[in-house]
Amino acid sequence: MKQRTILDELKKKQQSQFGRIVVLTGARQTGKTTIARHCFNDYTYLAVDDVIKSRGFINLTAEQWATIYPQAVLDEIQCEPQLLHSIKATYDQFSDTRYVLLGSSQFLLLEKIRESLAGRCVIFEIYPLTFPELLSNDINEKIKYSSFFVDFINGNQKKSDILPSFVLDSNYANKKSAYDFYLRFGGYPALTNPNLTDMEREEWLDMYVRTFLERDIRDLVAFRDLMPFVKLQQYIAHTTGGLVNFSTIAKETAVSMPTVQRYVRYFSISYQSITLPAWVANPLKKLVRAPKIHFLDTGVLRAVLQKHKSMLTGGEFESAMVAEIYKQIKTYRLPLTCYHLRTQDGREIDLLLEAADYFIAIEIKKSEHIDHRDIAHLKDLQNILTKPIKHAFVLSNDVEVKHFGENITAMHAAAFLS
């Protein structure tokens, strides 16, 4: 198991009075069960998706829960959401009980938690591995990795700390290897097993896509016919990183516009995609309001498109970078909100990160050579925004660092994110 950033925070919560009910949610196979068993190894593990055993769990009273299972991990809790009422009653009546709830359906799990456990639980979302986690060797490794991006946001990195070239980084080989792995296979923990062949990793991803369609989506809604959803999945994969036009998607997939909107939401709440809203907070500027959709994992995207070995397109590369930044923001709990920005005359910022008192603008280019033309949309951006720009970055495959004035820096994506 790779080192997971969330482990330290979970261990703190384990000892806290406010951590009596911990919820871990996220896509299937992101490591929720492994993390829970590592951090809460003295808790009883209960598989709620075991149909036979779950019937017994449902019939337990609060007193029986407190006596038989005073500390337990309940895996796949969304399969029996009525158990949340039992956990709530046990929590309220017995102050020494503690539970960890795992679920791979954000919709079913979090909707029921808002109803039943509001104010009683702490929620953690588990994502595929970030670059710093990919660089780790073992869950017990003492070295803690964080990216330039995370350190920059936390005030631990400055522009002057950036090396003039990515190849001068003392850990260049490992970072480049992790970067290449991520672009081909994504970040699901199972794929980092060194005993797997590349073909086996591709087969795993193909199976993951089938399992998502056959099980996870059916957890969300009782589809009679999966084909319309499959069509939309293919469409989103082919247009990842593009603006969302629900009317166009409806025509292309022969599905009604309300159904398209509902299905797009399913992709987001099942942790398969990111819906990136447009930043439109300046009423004096003509700004495009359509959101963008990005696939959350590059390996899964390749599996959907059946292009395991092909080069990524510009849109696919953009999605890979946006997804990694999004994962790091969520994993490290950075106080940033993600947007994209586009003016009606065609000016575009791929990723706009908003903090309480500043913005960070990020342009993403697949190119191996960056020059002044690639920063055109970043110039005079302050005239549109309503807060100061702390810094603007261009992320690409150019190993050389380039500074365009005081506030714009172009650097290799792997150097920025690892």
Secondary structure by P-SEA (a helix, b strand, c coil): cccccaaaaaaaaaacccccbbbbbccccccaaaaaaaaaccbbbbcccaaaaaaaaaaccaaaaaacccbbbbccccccccaaaaaaaaaaccccccbbbbbccaaaaaaaaaacccccbbbbbbccccccccccccccccbbbbcaaaaaaaccccccccccccccccaaaaaaaaaaaaaccccccccccccccaaaaaaaaaaaaaaaaacccccccccccaaaaaaaaaaaaaaccccccaaaaaaaacccaaaaaaaaaaaaaacccccccccccccccccccbbbbbcccaaaaaaaaccccccccaaaaaaaaaaaaaaaaaaaccccccccccccccccccbbbbcccbbbbbbbbcccccccccccccccccccccccccbbbbbccccbbbbccccbbbbbcccccc
